[in-house]
Amino acid sequence: MRPFVSELGELENKILEMGGLVETAIHNSIRSFAERDESLMAGIREAEDRINALDLEIDAFATRLLALYQPVAKDLRFLTSTIKINSDLERMGDLAFNIGHRSLSLLNRPAVNLQVDVPHMSKIVESMVRKSLDAFVRRDEELARAVLASDDEVDELKRSGSREVIGAIEQNRVAVASGFDIILIIHNLERLADHATNIAEDVLFLIKGVDVRHNINNL
């Protein structure tokens, strides 16, 4: 039987592999939108397949360690946090795929000229994802809190962007189908930010042993 510490390290490496795939999928999905590049979708599909496989592997691995070793204290927090982070990363892979799919849909229509800055919103989201994973690796409370602080900005960009697109549709400046695709891309980016926030909250739980999700005093 391998030492428990060694198995925890292997589990963390699987999470980091999954996180790297998610980061790449998000980046390429937005590139496919901004550059109108259909070729990027093949890589996004491949990443999604591997992310789904890792989701099952990590869930089974963590569950086995819980049953076999019955850990307590920080090791228990690590395993429970890993299970939740795994679920968030799998969902983030789905959202990146959805963005890529909507970008493909837009390729069949004329380019849309709007004030909505999707690449800017994406940069903030990508930074949140990267910081949340770095915070997990480093057990860095400050980085985790920085992710939480960015979530409100993304929420506001979603609201303003959606208003802009709806207004353009009402004024017949944008076709309904194209506007709908862009609104969904914006919505998916906001959901990605929510999942990065979830990971940051799990990191704070791992470090401090305190659930900050609904406790403003702990933020």
C-alpha positions as CSV (number, residue, x, y, z in Angstrom):
1,M,0.0,0.0,0.0
2,R,1.3,3.4,-0.9
3,P,1.8,6.0,1.8
4,F,-1.2,8.2,2.3
5,V,0.8,11.4,1.8
6,S,2.0,10.1,-1.6
7,E,-1.6,9.4,-2.7
8,L,-2.7,12.8,-1.6
9,G,0.1,14.2,-3.8
10,E,-1.1,12.1,-6.8
11,L,-4.7,13.4,-6.3
12,E,-3.5,17.0,-6.2
13,N,-1.6,16.4,-9.5
14,K,-4.7,15.1,-11.1
15,I,-6.6,18.2,-10.0
16,L,-3.8,20.4,-11.4
17,E,-3.9,18.6,-14.7
18,M,-7.7,19.1,-14.9
19,G,-7.3,22.8,-14.0
20,G,-4.7,23.3,-16.8
21,L,-7.1,21.7,-19.3
22,V,-9.9,23.9,-18.1
23,E,-7.8,27.1,-18.4
24,T,-6.7,26.2,-22.0
25,A,-10.3,25.3,-23.0
26,I,-11.6,28.7,-21.7
27,H,-8.8,30.6,-23.4
28,N,-9.4,28.8,-26.8
29,S,-13.2,29.2,-26.6
30,I,-12.8,32.9,-26.3
31,R,-10.2,33.0,-29.1
32,S,-12.7,31.1,-31.3
33,F,-15.2,33.9,-30.6
34,A,-12.8,36.9,-30.9
35,E,-10.9,35.6,-34.0
36,R,-13.9,33.7,-35.6
37,D,-11.6,30.6,-35.7
38,E,-13.4,27.4,-36.2
39,S,-10.3,25.2,-36.0
40,L,-9.9,25.8,-32.2
41,M,-13.1,23.8,-31.5
42,A,-11.4,20.4,-32.1
43,G,-8.9,21.1,-29.3
44,I,-11.8,22.3,-27.0
45,R,-13.6,19.0,-27.7
46,E,-10.5,17.0,-26.9
47,A,-10.0,18.9,-23.6
48,E,-13.6,18.3,-22.7
49,D,-13.2,14.5,-23.1
50,R,-10.1,14.4,-20.9
51,I,-11.8,16.7,-18.3
52,N,-14.7,14.4,-18.1
53,A,-12.4,11.4,-17.7
54,L,-10.5,13.1,-15.0
55,D,-13.7,14.0,-13.2
56,L,-14.5,10.3,-12.8
57,E,-11.0,9.4,-11.9
58,I,-10.6,12.1,-9.2
59,D,-14.0,11.4,-7.7
60,A,-13.3,7.7,-7.4
61,F,-9.7,8.3,-6.1
62,A,-10.8,10.8,-3.4
63,T,-13.7,8.6,-2.3
64,R,-11.4,5.6,-2.0
65,L,-8.9,7.6,0.1
66,L,-11.8,8.7,2.4
67,A,-13.0,5.2,2.9
68,L,-9.5,3.6,3.3
69,Y,-7.8,6.0,5.6
70,Q,-10.7,7.8,7.3
71,P,-8.7,11.0,7.6
72,V,-9.3,13.8,10.1
73,A,-8.6,17.5,10.4
74,K,-6.6,19.1,7.5
75,D,-6.4,15.8,5.5
76,L,-10.1,15.5,5.6
77,R,-10.6,19.1,4.6
78,F,-8.2,18.5,1.7
79,L,-10.2,15.5,0.4
80,T,-13.6,17.1,0.8
81,S,-12.3,20.3,-0.9
82,T,-10.8,18.3,-3.7
83,I,-14.1,16.6,-4.4
84,K,-15.9,20.0,-4.6
85,I,-13.1,21.6,-6.7
86,N,-13.3,18.6,-9.1
87,S,-17.0,19.2,-9.6
88,D,-16.5,22.9,-10.3
89,L,-13.7,22.2,-12.8
90,E,-15.9,19.6,-14.7
91,R,-18.7,22.2,-14.9
92,M,-16.2,24.8,-16.1
93,G,-15.1,22.5,-18.9
94,D,-18.8,22.2,-20.0
95,L,-19.1,26.0,-20.0
96,A,-16.0,26.5,-22.1
97,F,-17.4,24.0,-24.6
98,N,-20.7,25.9,-24.6
99,I,-18.8,29.1,-25.4
100,G,-17.0,27.4,-28.3
101,H,-20.2,26.0,-29.6
102,R,-21.9,29.4,-29.6
103,S,-18.9,30.9,-31.3
104,L,-19.3,28.3,-34.1
105,S,-22.9,29.3,-34.4
106,L,-21.9,33.0,-34.8
107,L,-19.5,32.1,-37.7
108,N,-22.5,31.3,-39.9
109,R,-23.7,34.9,-39.6
110,P,-22.3,38.4,-40.3
111,A,-19.9,39.7,-37.7
112,V,-21.6,41.7,-35.0
113,N,-20.4,45.2,-34.0
114,L,-21.3,45.9,-30.4
115,Q,-19.8,47.8,-27.4
116,V,-19.8,44.5,-25.4
117,D,-16.1,43.7,-24.6
118,V,-16.3,39.9,-24.3
119,P,-12.4,39.5,-24.5
120,H,-12.0,42.0,-21.5
121,M,-14.6,40.1,-19.5
122,S,-12.8,36.8,-20.4
123,K,-9.5,38.2,-19.2
124,I,-10.9,38.8,-15.8
125,V,-12.5,35.4,-15.7
126,E,-9.3,33.7,-16.8
127,S,-7.4,35.5,-14.2
128,M,-9.9,34.4,-11.5
129,V,-9.5,30.8,-12.6
130,R,-5.7,30.9,-12.6
131,K,-5.6,32.6,-9.2
132,S,-8.1,30.1,-7.7
133,L,-5.9,27.2,-8.8
134,D,-2.7,28.9,-7.7
135,A,-4.3,29.6,-4.4
136,F,-5.1,25.9,-4.1
137,V,-1.5,24.9,-4.9
138,R,0.1,27.4,-2.6
139,R,-2.6,27.3,0.1
140,D,-2.6,31.1,-0.4
141,E,-5.3,32.9,1.5
142,E,-4.6,36.3,-0.1
143,L,-4.9,34.9,-3.7
144,A,-8.2,33.2,-2.8
145,R,-9.6,36.4,-1.4
146,A,-8.5,38.3,-4.6
147,V,-10.7,35.9,-6.6
148,L,-13.7,36.6,-4.4
149,A,-13.1,40.4,-4.8
150,S,-13.3,40.1,-8.7
151,D,-16.7,38.3,-8.8
152,D,-18.7,41.5,-8.4
153,E,-16.9,43.1,-11.4
154,V,-17.8,40.2,-13.6
155,D,-21.4,40.3,-12.5
156,E,-21.6,43.9,-13.5
157,L,-20.0,43.2,-16.9
158,K,-22.6,40.5,-17.4
159,R,-25.5,42.9,-16.6
160,S,-24.2,45.8,-18.7
161,G,-23.3,43.5,-21.6
162,S,-26.7,41.8,-21.6
163,R,-28.4,45.2,-21.6
164,E,-26.3,46.3,-24.5
165,V,-27.2,43.3,-26.6
166,I,-30.9,43.4,-25.8
167,G,-31.0,47.1,-26.7
168,A,-29.3,46.3,-30.0
169,I,-31.8,43.6,-30.8
170,E,-34.7,45.9,-30.0
171,Q,-33.2,48.5,-32.3
172,N,-32.7,46.0,-35.1
173,R,-29.0,46.5,-35.0
174,V,-28.3,42.8,-34.3
175,A,-30.2,39.8,-35.4
176,V,-32.1,38.0,-32.6
177,A,-30.2,34.7,-33.2
178,S,-26.7,36.4,-33.0
179,G,-27.7,38.4,-30.0
180,F,-29.0,35.3,-28.3
181,D,-25.6,33.6,-28.9
182,I,-23.7,36.5,-27.5
183,I,-25.9,36.8,-24.4
184,L,-25.3,33.1,-23.7
185,I,-21.5,33.5,-24.1
186,I,-21.6,36.4,-21.6
187,H,-23.8,34.2,-19.2
188,N,-21.3,31.3,-19.5
189,L,-18.4,33.6,-18.6
190,E,-20.2,34.8,-15.5
191,R,-20.9,31.2,-14.5
192,L,-17.2,30.4,-15.0
193,A,-16.4,33.3,-12.6
194,D,-18.9,31.8,-10.1
195,H,-17.2,28.4,-10.2
196,A,-13.7,30.1,-9.8
197,T,-15.2,31.8,-6.7
198,N,-16.4,28.4,-5.4
199,I,-12.9,27.1,-5.7
200,A,-11.5,30.1,-3.9
201,E,-14.0,29.5,-1.1
202,D,-13.0,25.9,-0.9
203,V,-9.3,26.9,-0.6
204,L,-10.2,29.2,2.3
205,F,-12.0,26.3,3.9
206,L,-9.0,24.1,3.4
207,I,-6.6,26.7,4.9
208,K,-8.8,28.0,7.7
209,G,-11.4,25.3,8.3
210,V,-14.1,27.9,8.0
211,D,-17.0,27.9,5.5
212,V,-17.2,31.4,4.1
213,R,-19.9,30.9,1.5
214,H,-22.7,32.5,3.5
215,N,-20.8,34.2,6.3
216,I,-20.0,37.8,5.4
217,N,-17.9,38.2,8.6
218,N,-15.4,35.6,7.4
219,L,-14.8,37.3,4.0
